[in-house]
Structure formats: C-alpha cells, structure tokens
Amino acid sequence: MHITLIGAGAWGTALALAACQHPANHDVRLHARDAAQAQAMRDEGQNRRYLPGIKLPERLQISGGDWTPLLADADAQTLFIVATPMSGLRPTLELMQGVRSPVAWLCKGFESGTGLMPHEVQRDVAPHLLAGALSGPSFALEVARHQPTALVAASPHACVRDALVAGFHGPALRVYANDDMVGVEVGGAVKNVLAIATGLCDGLDLGLNARAALITRGLAEMTRLGMALGAKSDTFMGLSGLGDLVLTATGDLSRNRKVGLLLAQGLNLNEALASLGHVAEGVYSARTVLLRARQLGVEMPITQAVVALLDGNLSAQQAVQALMGRHPRGES
C-alpha cells in the first residue's frame, strides 16, 4: 500500500512512523507544508520541532512545499491521511475533490466560523470523496515510540475503513472499524473541552472525587450532544468517547488539560496559550460546541463553564462554584 500523510506535525509524523513499522512493508511518504522543515527532517533524521529525539527511518520518504503533484500519482493502492489541524482541513480537501483513493483525516474539533464537524466540511467541499477519520485515545509521542495504542477507523464507506485497518493495524497499533462518523467526531471534539475542565480541577487541587465527577458528567454531556446530532450511544462508551476522554482529561501529555492547569494557576488565556506553544483544539472548539448544543436544546453545563472561563467571564474558582451550585436533578 502507498500511504501519503499530508502534514508533518507530531501526529502526522507519529503515524508515518507507525506505517513504516507495519509488517506489510508499506510505501510511506510524509509531506510537510514547509519545504525548509522537510529538508531539515531529511538532514537531521528527526522532526526536531514536533518529536525531537525520535529517529525517522531511512525508508520514510519526506517531501515539502507544493503537495498537489502527489495527487496525480494516486492509484487504487493509495491511502491519503490529512494530518493538518482543523483549520487546514477545508483548504486541503478542496484540492482533493477529484481524488478517488481513500482519504482520512486526523483532526478533531469543529471548524471555526461554520461550526461544522470534519465530515460536514468534507460533505460541503468534496462530497464525492471516499473519506473517513482516524481517531481515538492517542498521544503522538507514545505512537512514535511504538507503545501499545488502539484507534478507531470511522467511515460510512467500508473501503475506507478497510484501508485504514490494512494501513495501520499492527503489533503496536490496533485499529477498530466503526461506521458512526458523527459519534466518533463528536467524541473527538468534546473531549478536548472537557479536558480543559479537568485540568482546571486538578490545578485547583480539588481532589480525585471531583475529577471522577467531571469525567463522568462530561461523558454524559458528550453523549447528549452526539445523540442529538444523530450518533449512536454505544460509540461514546468506546475508544473515541470514553477512551479518548479519559486519556485527554488525565494524561500529562494532554495540551488541553495543560491549558486548564495553567488557567488554575492564574494565567489568562493568552498567557496560557503562549506558554503551551502548540495548538490546543479545545480552546477553539469550546464556543462552537456550546453553540451547537444550544441550537439543539442540549444542556452542557461543564462546557458552558469552560467557555465562560476562556472568555474571562468567570474566574477558575467561580467556574467551579457555578457547577457545584446547580440545582439537584436525576442522573439520567
């Protein structure tokens, strides 16, 4: 199989390494938007900016700059992986409208401005693509180190699910197929927002009881929104729901959790993001998650508190008080 990853950030690079380790001996290309970055990776044998110290295999093909010529070389054995942030998905897919090979994206969240999930963006700009998403609980660094990981290949098209499984399922990486695109993408987006809340909880030293409550009630919020958008409830008890939420809300490698920790220390949002140095998708998705929930009449109090915190309308302590001061209600 020919696997081309468009985007050489941490996650794109990590999956390229996983593909190179596959027993099927795939032909793997990692393409960086910045030609200078691509040259540096070739010269240094590592992606110093995103995964410093992780050696790139010699068999990995690295290219940079204009990537559209790669589309002309695609055939039935090609799998394209779009490894851009959410903000880069639309312009990338616009250039792929004529592609007939399977395409999958890695980004999680809602598009700024439109409020669309990734599959809705694809339906808007490239409706004829055979497309899907590769998601689930995964830190790029651990995948790059070939530590055991399980992911979900989500698509309404069996050929896309099959291509993702064939491309990446191996000794260190299990890939499970799922046809519930809505559920997988809602889980991937909302867990980032909830991880900010959990980081806040930990940063304020509220205790493990509070963390467990936030994760559990956050899962309920996620499920309510997903089902209102047409997802299957079972999806949220799987890898892209509960699994991704637990990882992102508790793992020290989580950028979104780190934002919550920094806000708990008294930093404002700009200071927290500057300290982070990388994209934290939950910051950009939180308002859109809340907007779509309100449009559907779905109650999401944790998300609402996170948005108020990010907008500077509540302090960290006030956000906790707002959640704890809500009227009692039944759990279901």
C-alpha positions as CSV (number, residue, x, y, z in Angstrom):
1,M,0.0,0.0,0.0
2,H,1.1,3.6,-0.7
3,I,0.4,5.8,2.3
4,T,0.8,9.6,1.9
5,L,0.5,11.8,5.0
6,I,-0.2,15.4,4.3
7,G,1.1,17.4,7.3
8,A,4.3,16.8,9.3
9,G,3.2,17.8,12.8
10,A,3.5,15.5,15.7
11,W,0.6,13.3,14.9
12,G,1.3,13.0,11.2
13,T,4.9,12.1,11.9
14,A,3.9,9.6,14.5
15,L,1.5,7.8,12.2
16,A,4.2,7.8,9.4
17,L,6.5,6.0,11.8
18,A,3.7,3.5,12.7
19,A,3.1,2.9,9.0
20,C,6.8,2.3,8.3
21,Q,6.8,-0.3,11.1
22,H,3.9,-2.2,9.6
23,P,4.7,-5.9,8.6
24,A,3.2,-5.3,5.1
25,N,6.2,-3.0,4.3
26,H,4.1,-0.1,3.1
27,D,5.5,2.6,0.9
28,V,5.2,5.7,3.2
29,R,5.5,9.4,2.3
30,L,5.4,12.3,4.9
31,H,4.7,15.7,3.3
32,A,5.5,18.9,5.1
33,R,3.8,22.2,4.0
34,D,7.1,24.0,4.7
35,A,9.9,22.8,2.3
36,A,12.5,24.0,4.8
37,Q,11.0,21.8,7.5
38,A,11.1,18.9,5.1
39,Q,14.7,19.5,4.3
40,A,15.6,19.8,8.0
41,M,13.9,16.5,8.7
42,R,15.9,14.8,5.9
43,D,19.2,16.3,7.1
44,E,18.7,15.6,10.8
45,G,16.8,12.4,10.7
46,Q,14.2,13.6,13.1
47,N,11.3,16.1,13.3
48,R,13.0,18.4,15.8
49,R,10.1,20.8,16.2
50,Y,7.4,18.3,17.0
51,L,9.0,15.0,18.0
52,P,12.6,15.8,19.0
53,G,14.8,12.8,19.6
54,I,12.6,10.3,17.7
55,K,14.6,8.8,14.8
56,L,13.0,8.8,11.4
57,P,13.5,5.6,9.4
58,E,15.6,5.9,6.3
59,R,12.8,4.3,4.2
60,L,10.4,7.1,5.1
61,Q,10.1,9.4,2.1
62,I,9.9,13.1,3.1
63,S,8.8,15.9,0.8
64,G,7.8,19.5,1.2
65,G,6.2,22.5,-0.4
66,D,3.5,22.0,-3.1
67,W,1.9,18.7,-2.5
68,T,-0.7,18.7,-5.3
69,P,1.6,16.7,-7.6
70,L,1.2,13.8,-5.2
71,L,-2.4,13.5,-6.2
72,A,-1.6,12.6,-9.8
73,D,0.4,9.6,-8.6
74,A,-2.5,8.1,-6.6
75,D,-3.9,4.8,-7.6
76,A,-6.2,2.1,-6.1
77,Q,-3.5,1.1,-3.6
78,T,-3.0,4.7,-2.2
79,L,-4.3,5.9,1.1
80,F,-4.2,9.7,1.9
81,I,-4.0,10.8,5.5
82,V,-4.8,14.5,6.1
83,A,-2.7,15.4,9.2
84,T,-3.5,19.1,9.4
85,P,-5.1,21.0,12.2
86,M,-8.9,21.5,11.9
87,S,-8.2,24.9,10.3
88,G,-6.3,23.3,7.5
89,L,-8.9,20.7,6.6
90,R,-11.1,22.7,4.3
91,P,-8.4,24.1,2.0
92,T,-6.8,20.6,1.8
93,L,-10.0,18.8,0.9
94,E,-10.8,21.5,-1.7
95,L,-7.7,20.4,-3.6
96,M,-8.7,16.7,-3.3
97,Q,-12.2,16.9,-4.9
98,G,-11.2,14.6,-7.8
99,V,-9.3,12.0,-5.7
100,R,-10.8,8.5,-6.0
101,S,-8.4,6.9,-3.4
102,P,-9.5,6.6,0.3
103,V,-8.9,9.7,2.3
104,A,-8.9,10.1,6.1
105,W,-8.3,13.0,8.5
106,L,-6.8,13.1,11.9
107,C,-8.1,16.5,13.2
108,K,-10.7,16.7,16.0
109,G,-13.0,19.6,16.6
110,F,-15.4,21.9,15.0
111,E,-14.5,24.4,12.2
112,S,-14.2,27.9,13.4
113,G,-16.8,30.2,11.9
114,T,-19.0,27.5,10.4
115,G,-19.3,25.2,13.4
116,L,-19.0,22.2,11.2
117,M,-17.5,18.8,12.1
118,P,-14.8,17.4,9.8
119,H,-17.2,15.1,7.9
120,E,-19.6,18.1,7.4
121,V,-16.7,20.1,6.0
122,Q,-15.9,17.3,3.6
123,R,-19.6,17.0,2.6
124,D,-19.5,20.7,1.9
125,V,-16.4,20.9,-0.3
126,A,-15.7,17.4,-1.6
127,P,-18.9,15.4,-1.3
128,H,-17.7,12.6,-3.7
129,L,-14.6,11.7,-1.7
130,L,-14.4,8.2,-0.1
131,A,-13.5,9.7,3.3
132,G,-13.3,8.9,7.0
133,A,-11.5,9.7,10.2
134,L,-8.8,8.0,12.3
135,S,-9.4,8.9,15.9
136,G,-9.2,7.6,19.4
137,P,-7.1,7.8,22.6
138,S,-3.6,8.5,21.4
139,F,-0.7,10.7,22.2
140,A,1.6,11.2,19.3
141,L,4.8,10.7,21.3
142,E,3.6,7.3,22.5
143,V,2.6,6.2,19.0
144,A,6.0,7.4,17.7
145,R,7.7,5.2,20.4
146,H,5.6,2.2,19.2
147,Q,3.9,1.9,22.6
148,P,0.6,0.0,22.5
149,T,-2.3,2.1,21.2
150,A,-5.8,1.5,19.9
151,L,-7.6,3.7,17.4
152,V,-10.9,3.8,15.6
153,A,-11.3,3.9,11.8
154,A,-14.6,5.7,11.2
155,S,-16.3,6.0,7.8
156,P,-19.6,5.2,6.1
157,H,-17.5,3.5,3.4
158,A,-16.3,0.0,4.1
159,C,-13.4,0.5,1.6
160,V,-12.1,3.4,3.7
161,R,-12.4,1.5,7.0
162,D,-10.6,-1.5,5.4
163,A,-7.8,0.7,4.0
164,L,-7.2,2.3,7.4
165,V,-7.1,-1.1,9.1
166,A,-4.8,-2.5,6.4
167,G,-2.5,0.5,6.6
168,F,-2.0,0.8,10.4
169,H,-3.2,-2.3,12.3
170,G,-0.1,-4.0,13.5
171,P,1.8,-5.3,16.6
172,A,1.8,-1.9,18.4
173,L,-1.3,-0.3,17.0
174,R,-4.8,-1.8,16.9
175,V,-7.4,-0.3,14.6
176,Y,-11.1,-0.9,15.2
177,A,-13.7,-0.1,12.4
178,N,-16.8,2.0,13.1
179,D,-19.4,3.4,10.8
180,D,-20.6,6.1,13.2
181,M,-18.8,9.1,11.9
182,V,-20.9,11.5,13.9
183,G,-20.3,9.8,17.2
184,V,-16.6,9.4,16.6
185,E,-16.2,13.1,15.7
186,V,-18.3,14.4,18.5
187,G,-16.3,12.4,21.0
188,G,-13.0,13.7,19.5
189,A,-14.2,17.3,19.7
190,V,-15.9,17.5,23.0
191,K,-13.3,15.5,25.0
192,N,-10.9,18.4,24.4
193,V,-13.2,20.9,26.0
194,L,-13.8,18.6,28.9
195,A,-10.1,18.1,29.4
196,I,-9.7,21.8,30.0
197,A,-12.2,21.5,32.8
198,T,-10.4,18.5,34.3
199,G,-7.1,20.3,34.1
200,L,-8.7,23.2,36.0
201,C,-10.0,20.7,38.6
202,D,-6.5,19.2,39.1
203,G,-4.8,22.6,39.0
204,L,-7.1,23.8,41.9
205,D,-6.3,20.6,43.8
206,L,-10.0,19.7,44.1
207,G,-9.2,16.0,44.5
208,L,-9.9,12.8,42.7
209,N,-13.6,12.7,43.6
210,A,-14.0,15.9,41.7
211,R,-12.0,14.6,38.7
212,A,-14.1,11.5,38.5
213,A,-17.3,13.5,38.7
214,L,-16.2,15.8,35.9
215,I,-15.2,13.0,33.6
216,T,-18.4,11.1,34.2
217,R,-20.7,14.0,33.8
218,G,-18.7,15.2,30.9
219,L,-19.3,11.9,29.2
220,A,-23.0,12.4,29.8
221,E,-22.7,15.9,28.1
222,M,-20.8,14.4,25.2
223,T,-23.4,11.6,24.7
224,R,-26.4,14.0,24.8
225,L,-24.9,16.2,22.1
226,G,-23.8,13.3,20.0
227,M,-27.2,11.6,20.0
228,A,-28.9,14.9,19.2
229,L,-26.7,15.1,16.2
230,G,-27.6,11.6,15.1
231,A,-24.8,9.5,16.7
232,K,-25.2,6.0,18.3
233,S,-25.0,6.0,22.0
234,D,-22.7,2.9,22.1
235,T,-20.0,4.9,20.3
236,F,-19.5,7.0,23.4
237,M,-18.7,4.0,25.5
238,G,-15.9,3.1,23.1
239,L,-12.4,4.3,22.2
240,S,-13.4,7.6,20.6
241,G,-15.7,8.5,23.5
242,L,-14.8,7.3,27.0
243,G,-11.4,6.2,25.9
244,D,-10.3,9.5,24.4
245,L,-11.9,11.4,27.2
246,V,-10.1,9.6,29.9
247,L,-6.7,9.9,28.2
248,T,-7.1,13.6,27.4
249,A,-8.5,14.5,30.7
250,T,-5.9,12.7,32.8
251,G,-2.7,12.4,30.7
252,D,0.2,14.6,31.3
253,L,0.9,14.9,27.6
254,S,-2.6,16.4,27.0
255,R,-2.3,20.0,25.7
256,N,-5.9,20.7,26.6
257,R,-5.5,19.5,30.1
258,K,-2.4,21.7,30.4
259,V,-4.5,24.8,29.4
260,G,-6.8,24.1,32.4
261,L,-3.8,23.6,34.7
262,L,-2.3,27.0,33.6
263,L,-5.6,28.8,34.0
264,A,-5.9,27.4,37.5
265,Q,-2.5,29.0,38.2
266,G,-4.0,32.4,37.4
267,L,-2.7,32.8,33.9
268,N,-5.1,34.4,31.4
269,L,-5.9,32.5,28.2
270,N,-3.3,34.3,26.0
271,E,-0.6,33.7,28.6
272,A,-1.6,30.0,28.8
273,L,-1.5,29.5,25.1
274,A,1.8,31.3,24.8
275,S,3.3,29.0,27.5
276,L,1.9,26.0,25.7
277,G,3.5,26.7,22.4
278,H,1.2,24.2,20.4
279,V,-2.4,24.1,19.3
280,A,-5.0,23.1,21.9
281,E,-8.1,22.4,19.9
282,G,-10.4,22.5,22.9
283,V,-9.8,26.3,23.2
284,Y,-11.1,26.8,19.6
285,S,-13.9,24.2,19.8
286,A,-15.5,25.1,23.1
287,R,-17.6,28.0,21.9
288,T,-18.8,26.1,18.8
289,V,-19.7,23.0,20.9
290,L,-21.8,25.2,23.2
291,L,-23.4,27.0,20.2
292,R,-24.4,23.7,18.6
293,A,-25.7,22.4,21.9
294,R,-27.9,25.5,22.4
295,Q,-29.2,25.2,18.8
296,L,-30.3,21.7,19.6
297,G,-31.6,22.4,23.1
298,V,-28.9,20.2,24.7
299,E,-27.8,21.1,28.2
300,M,-23.9,21.2,28.6
301,P,-23.1,22.9,31.9
302,I,-19.5,21.9,32.0
303,T,-18.9,23.2,28.5
304,Q,-20.7,26.4,29.4
305,A,-18.4,26.9,32.4
306,V,-15.3,26.3,30.3
307,V,-16.5,28.8,27.7
308,A,-17.1,31.4,30.4
309,L,-13.7,30.8,31.8
310,L,-12.0,31.1,28.4
311,D,-13.9,34.3,27.7
312,G,-12.8,35.8,31.0
313,N,-16.3,36.0,32.3
314,L,-15.6,33.6,35.2
315,S,-12.5,33.0,37.3
316,A,-11.4,29.5,37.9
317,Q,-13.0,29.4,41.4
318,Q,-16.2,30.9,40.1
319,A,-16.4,28.3,37.3
320,V,-16.3,25.6,40.0
321,Q,-18.9,27.4,42.1
322,A,-21.2,27.7,39.1
323,L,-21.1,23.9,38.6
324,M,-21.4,22.9,42.2
325,G,-24.2,25.4,42.8
326,R,-26.6,23.9,40.2
327,H,-30.0,22.7,41.3
328,P,-30.2,18.9,42.1
329,R,-31.6,16.6,39.3
330,G,-31.8,13.0,38.4
331,E,-28.6,11.4,36.9
332,S,-30.2,10.1,33.7
